[in-house]
Structures are given as C-alpha cells and as structure tokens.
Amino acid sequence: MPATTAQARAVLERFPAGGPRGSWPAEEYAAAQRAHGTDVQVVMDLVSDQFLVVTDDTPPQ
C-alpha cells in the first residue's frame, strides 16, 4: 500500500459553528474567495467547533 503524504493547507478564516439559523458566513466568505480566483474549501474543525475556510494555494501576504 503506498504511503500518503500530508498536504499543507492554509486557514484563511475561521467562523463559529453556532451562527444564527439560515446564516452561512463561512460559505459566503468561501464564495467570495472563489469569485476572486482562490480555490478554497469549507471544513469543520470538531475540536474547536468552528468552520474553517482553507486553501491548498499559498495565501496572499
């Protein structure tokens, strides 16, 4: 079985999971980043109970 390598990801923004019903701030932020050409994903960090917007790309400095 081939070994897998961990891929470095950069967290662009964090959002608390307990937002108001019908509010999706992490998804809205991710959509705005995608509109600017940044490939992002929204993932859930269960330990911190936050949604993270992450990218495999190098974030702008």
Phi, psi and omega in degrees: 000128182290146178285145177258151178248144178284134179263130180289135177234147176252133176273118180274324183200154178237142180225135178295145182285342186267042180288168179298151180302133180086357179260129181232065186298325179294317179293322178294317178297316180298318179298320178295320178294320178296324178296334178268004175094007179267128179278110183231162174225153172257127178232157179259127173261103185293327182297315182266355182056049180226152169268133180246136172261114186239157177222149172272345179285161174284123181290151178295145181266000000 
